[in-house]
Amino acid sequence: MSRNLDDVVRRLAAGLRAAELYAPQHPLVQRTVTALGSACTAHLTDSASLVVGFIGDDVVVNDTRLGKGTASLTGFVRGLRDREIEKITFHHGITADEIQSFLTELADRRSRKPLLDRLASRGVRRIVVGKLAVEDTPQDAMGIEAARRVYGTAVSSAESLWEQAKAGDKPDPDNARKIIDSLANIVNQDRTSLMALTALKKYDNYTFTHMVNVAALAMAQARALNLEGPLLREFGFAALMHDIGKVNTPLDVLNKPGKLTGDEFKIMKQHVVDGAHILWRTPEMPALAPVVAFEHHLRQDLSGYPENIGHRKLNLCTQIVSIADVFDALRSNRPYREGLATARIRSIMGEQGNPAFNQTLLRRFVNLMGLFPIGTIVRLNTEEVGVVTAEHPEDPFRPQVKILFDGQGERLEEEALVNTWERDSRGGFPRAVIESVDPDSVELDPLTVL
């Protein structure tokens, strides 16, 4: 069955290639139209529709995820992604004329009219293009376990990028793009799971998890500003690579427990220039990446470093990445200090008059993350301990919590789900969150609970 579905995708890719190269009446175009029609009809005999979806570089037909294709097929998928097409639906009764019109309009990248309007004007009713919704996505592409798999793969790929740059090679943009594509899909479909993953402190290597965390946090901020498609991915790309210049920073400086000396700090500051150089000379690297690598330690008043750069306005992506970078660094466990609680980080970053951050973006980020983000382990006023599973839309102090330990610290056999916003018969709140708890102190992985 998978092989037959794969044939639909191959015919579709071949049809688009032919339509891009030849006139509509060319024999090769006619043959590909006929072949695609036959492949679709074979699946539409007993079904009302056939859905071809694109998730990153993966292709999903109905509920079947197909394996990786050839280089040409990967190019086809990316071409659709550039057109911001995530889903093509073929409905029962499609005709050869509709297929030909569809391929012709899809191949035309010069027209400024929306593709949907062009298809409608040509009477194409049984082929519909659009974006994936959550319900369109196979179950194995959603949820905390799927997010964990994507996150783990992204961290491994980030390590490969780092090692390439450290060896003096150019980091592979295709590898970075795969990371961003997978994270973008989760940011769009299941941000909650991804944000919970970025909050964990049990991962071994800070360098690579920090790369992925900053990318995820920056993309979540960008998405909340209604950025999407290629621009959202470019923001994620720049965020992922923002610290790549540290491949040239000696480890004894990078991981020094105490305060850096003047000479050591001079070495540390060089990473923004090194990073910009590495990314600038890497082919196919988005133009935004070296800019963000160069700017991300500049403050709003252009203090910070590099120094003496003259007048400039910081890029929006730089300002977003700076917030994500500092937030993740402060909450992460490092060789020389424990990660800070979210409330403490908010206090540090939000200090009155702090020139490091765009205060409007920082407030939006705090609202995005919430006072107690989903996945946070918390202690209640009853001394019970649990995991935040949902936020109240209007009162960030009162989340929903799954209680795991009773007031005496004993693990419950049956977990209890409580809404801390619910009042008792006297109008009071019997339960309230009083603080966040380090997962290590209770030996608990919160993701196993979500």
N, C-alpha and C positions, 0 to 999 in steps of 0.2 A: 504493500500500500504506500509506504514512504517513497519507494522508487517512482510510483506513478505520480505522486504529488510533486516530487522533485522535477518530473518532466514538465509539469505546468510552469514551474518557475523558469526552467531552462528555455521553454518556448517563449515565455513572456520577455525574458532578457534578449533572446535572439530577435524577436519582433521589434523591440525598441532599437536595437543596434541597426537593424535594416532600415527602419523608418528615419533614423538619424542620417543615414548615408545616401538613401535613394528616394526618388519620387514615389508618391503613393501607388502609381500603376506599374512600378517596376516588378518584373516577375519574382524577384527574391522577396520583395515585400508581400506580394500576393501569397507566396508559399508559406511565409511565416504566419500570416493572418489565418490561413487555412489550418496550419498545424496547431496554433494556439486555440483556435475554435474547437478543434477535435479534442484536444487535451482537456479543455474546460467542460465540454459537453459530456465527456465520459464521467465526470464527477457530478454533473448537474442533473443526471437522469433521475436520481432518487433524492435529490436534495435541492432546496430552494436557492441556496447560495454557496459560493466558494470564496473564502476569505484568505487572502495572502497578506501577512503582516511582517513588518521588518522591525526587529529589536536589536539595535546595535548592528553588528555584521551578521546576525543570525536571521534566518527566514522561518516563519511559522505559517503553515497552511492548515486552516481550520484549527484543530487542537494538536497538530503534530509539528514539533520542532525539527527542522531538517538539519543535517550535518553541514559542516563548513563546505562551501563550494570552491570552484576554481577561482583564479585571480580575476577572470573576466566577470564571473558572477558577483564577486565581492565588489568590483567596480560598479556593477549594475545597482547593487543595494545602496552603495554610497551615493550614486547619482540620484536615486530616489530620495535619499535622505537630504541631499542638497536642495531638492525641490520641496522639502518638508512634507513628503508623502510617507506615511507610516503604514497605510493599509489600502489595499485595493480589493474591492468586493465585486465578484462576477455573479450576476443573478440569472436564474433559469430563463431560457429563451433568448439569450444574447445572439446577435446576428453578426455575420461577417462584416457588414457595413459599420456596425457599432465598434467592432474590434479595430477595423482599419482607421476609423475616425479617432478612436481613443489613442492608438499608437502615434498617429500623425500629430495630434495636439500635445501628447506627452513629449514627443521629440522636439517640439518647437519651444526653445528656451529664450527666444527673442521677444515673444509677445508679452506685453505687460498686463494683459487681462488675466484674471484668475483662471486657473485650469478648469475649475468647476463650471464657471460661466461659459467657457469655450465649449466644453462638452455638452452642456445643456443647449447651447445655440445650434449644435450639430445633431441634436436629437438623440444623444447617447443617454439612455435611461437605465440600462441594465449593467453598467459598469460605473462604480462609485469609488472615488478616492477620498481619503481623509486621514485622521489621526487615530491612533489606538486609544481606546478607553480602557479603564481597568477591567471591565467585564470581557473585553476582547482578548485579554492576555491570558495565556495558559496558566493554570494554578501553580505550576512549578516555577513560574517567573515572578511570583509574588510571595510576600510573607517574609518573616524574619529569617527562616532558614535559607531561602533564596538570596536574600540580602547578604547574609553571612557568607555564602559561597562567592557572590560577586565581590564582596569586600576583600575576602581572602585572596582571590585571584588578582584583584587590583593592587594589593600590597606586594604580592610576589612580582608582578609586572613592574611596579615602581622600583623595586630592588634592581631589576635588570637594567632599567633606564639609568639608575644611579651608577651601577658598576660600569656601564658603557662609558658614561661621562668621566668617571674616575680613571678609566684606562686610557683616556685621551681621545676616545672615539666620539662621534656625534650621537646623542641619544636618538633612538628610533622613533620618529613621529607617529608611525603607524601603531606601534606598541602603546604609546601615550594616548592615541586617539581611541583605541579599544577600551582603555581604562575609562576615559571620559564618556564614551558612548554607553557603557554599562552603568556608570553612576548616574548619567542623565536620565536613563529609563527609570531608575529607582527614585530619583528626585521627583520625576513627574508622576510616578504611580504609587510609591510607597515611601514617602519621605520619613514617616515615623520610624520605620525599621532602620533606615540608614542613619538617622540622627542618633538612635539608640546605639548603633554599632560604633559611631565615632566617639561615644562617651566612655567606652570601655578602657580600662587601664591595664589589662592583663596581657596585651600583645607585647612580644619580646623586643622588637626593634623600633624605637621611637622614630628614627629618621624616615622610614618608609611609611609607617602608619600616619605620621604627621603630614607627609605629602598627600596621602589619600584623604585624610580628615579635612585638610584645608581646602582641597578641591571640592569635597562634598558640601562643606559648610558654605563655601563661596557660591556654589551653584544653587544651594537652597536659598541664599539671600537674593541671588540674581533672579531666580524663578519667582520669588515673592514680589519682585519689582516688575513682573510680567515679561521678563526676557525669556525667550524660548528658541528652539531650533538651533541653527548654526552659531548664533551669537552666544547662547547659553553654553554651548560646548566650548566655544573659544574662551569664555571666562573660566570654565573648569580647567581647560588646558593650561592657561597661564597660571592658575592657582597651583596646579599639580607641580609645575616646574619652577615655582618662585624661588626655591632655595637651592637650585641645582649647583650654584656657584660654590656651595660648601664642600663639594667634592675636593676642592683644593685647600680646604682649611685643615690644619693638623688636628688630629683627634685630641691631643692634650689641651689644645685651646678650645675645641668644640665642646668637650665634656668636663672642663675644669670646674671643680666644686665651688671654689671661692671667686672673689672678684677678679676680673682680668686686669693685668697691668696695662700701662699705656701702650706698650709695644704689642701685647697680645690683642688688645682691642683694635689696634690698627690692622692687624692681620685678619681679625674677624670681619671688620668692615669691608674688606676687599671682596667678600663673597658676592656683594650685589653687582660689582663691576664684572667679576669673573662670570657670574651667571648670565648677565646680559650678553657678554661676548660669546659664551657657549651656545646660547639660543640663537643669537643673531647669525652665526655662521652655520647653523643647522638647516639644510634644505627642508622645505615644506613646513617649517615651524610658523605658526600663526604670528602675525606682526605684534600682537598684543603681549606675547610671552616675554620677550626681552625687555619690553617697557616695564612690566610689572616686576620682573626680577630686579631691575635697576631701581625702581621707586619704592618698593614695599617697606623700607625702613625710614622713608621720609615722612615727616609729620605734616599736618595741615598747614603749618606756618613755614614748611620747608626746613625746619631744624631736623635733627636726626642725621642720617648719612645716606648717600655720599654728600660731602660738604661742597659748598661754593659752586652750585650748579646753575646759578642765575634764577631768573623768574620763570616759573612754569605752573600750570594747573595740573594737579594730580588726576590721573585717569580714574574714572569711576571703578574700574576693575581693581586698580591698585588699592583704592580706599576700602573696597569690600574684602579683598584678600588680607589687608593689614588687620582688620577686625578678626577674621577667621584665624589668622596666624597667631596672634597674641592670645586669643581665647583658648585655642587648642594647646598652645605651649604652657599656659598657666595651669590648665587642668590635668595635664599629663604627668605621670611619674617620671622623673629623670634620675640619673645616677647620683645627683647632688641634692635632690629635694623631692618631697612628696607633692603630688598634684593638689591644687587648692580646690575648695568647695565652690560650686557655681555662684553662690551668693557672694562669696569673698571676691571672686573674679569680677563680677558685675560692679562691685564697689570700687575696685581698683581701676577698671577701664572707664567707669563713668564718673570719675572724680571731676568736680567742678573746674571748668577751664582747662581740662586736659587737651593739649593741642595735637595729641597723637591721632585722634580719630574724628571723622565726620560725625558729629553728634546726632544728626538726623538718622544716618545709616545705623549708628550704634543702637539707638532706641528701637529701630525696626528689628535689628538683630536680636535684642533682648526679648522683644515681643514674640519673635519667631521661635526662639529656643524655649521660652517660658521660664518661670521661676524654678519649676521642678520638671525638667524635660522628661518625656516618656522614656522609661528604662532606668531612671534614677532610683537608687535605693534610699528610702527615707525612714526616719524614726518619728512616730506620732507622740502626742502628749500622753497617751496611754502606755508608752514604752514599747508598744508593738512596732515591728519592723516589717516593711513590705516594699513592693516595687510599684512605681507610678505607671499606670496603664492607660490613663487618659487625662487630658487637661480640661478644666472647666473653661468654656469659651469666654466668660466674662470675669471670673475671679481666679487669677493665676495662683493665689495662695491655697486654693482648695481643690486639689486634683482627685481623681479616682485612684485608689491604691489597692493592690492585691496583698493582703496580709499574709506573711509567711512565718513570722515568729511572734509568739505571744509576749505579754508584758514581762515574763520571767526569762525570756530569751530562748524558750524551747520551740523547736520547729513544729509547726502545726501539721497534723496528718491531713487535714482538709483545709486548703487555702480559702480565705474569705475575701470577697470583693466588696469594698466599702466606698461610698461617695462621701468625701469629707465635707461636701457642701450641704449635706442633708441635716436638718435640725431635728432635735428630739421633741417630745410632747410639750416641753416648757419653752421651746423656741431657741434653745441653745445648740451649740455644735459639740456633740460628744467626742468627736475626733478632729484633730488638727495636726498638720505636718509642722514639726518644729526644727528639723535639720536634715541635711543629706548625710548619707552613711557611705563610707568607703567599702566597695564590694569585698576587698581583701579581709576587712575586719570581721565579716560574717561568712567568709568563704562561699560566696554566692556569685554565680554568673547570671545577671538579670535577664539575659536573652533566653534562658531556659524557661523563664516564667511567662514571657510575652507570647 
